């Protein structure tokens, strides 16, 4: 006989099978909260934050008052593009610059779900397994990306920028 309560929100690790980790609501909300806090600390324009799981499903989302209409689609497009291509959207920006026909084709093939500018960051657990992506839109793309990285760090997760100890674009990011 099996129990109907298959997961516990009080657990620090998400319930999963075979030791797999995935993006849970607690981690997604921590990412959003810290990203918005860093935006406020740095006096950024109103931000929109979308956190997706590894399959592209929305786990957490917030749009600050004053954020413009298309920010939701842009934030999700940054995260979806990162997931779809297996690289942060800053890397997609480099691909777009070098191969514009390819990115234009990808944009058409995905019904616009690829936004190849910084601000979409792949999220990994500490074993390096992809568990989702964060997309942020609202300010300069590099500032959006810095807020995403700060959120990922606050959630106790990892990404390429953290792994590589890349310098943060924002000064008041801690």
Number of C-alpha atoms within 10 A of each C-alpha: 3 5 5 6 6 8 11 10 11 8 9 10 17 19 16 11 7 6 9 12 18 20 23 20 15 17 23 24 19 17 28 28 18 22 29 25 16 22 25 14 14 15 11 16 17 18 25 29 30 31 34 25 24 20 12 17 12 16 17 21 19 16 21 14 9 11 16 14 9 11 21 21 18 26 29 29 29 32 35 34 30 30 27 18 13 15 17 30 29 21 17 24 17 14 14 17 11 11 12 13 11 12 19 13 12 17 17 12 11 13 9 16 20 29 26 25 25 26 34 38 33 32 31 22 18 13 9 13 15 20 22 27 34 36 34 35 34 25 19 14 17 17 24 31 30 26 33 33 29 23 27 28 19 18 18 13 20 23 23 16 17 15 10 8 9 9 10 18 13 17 10 12 19 10
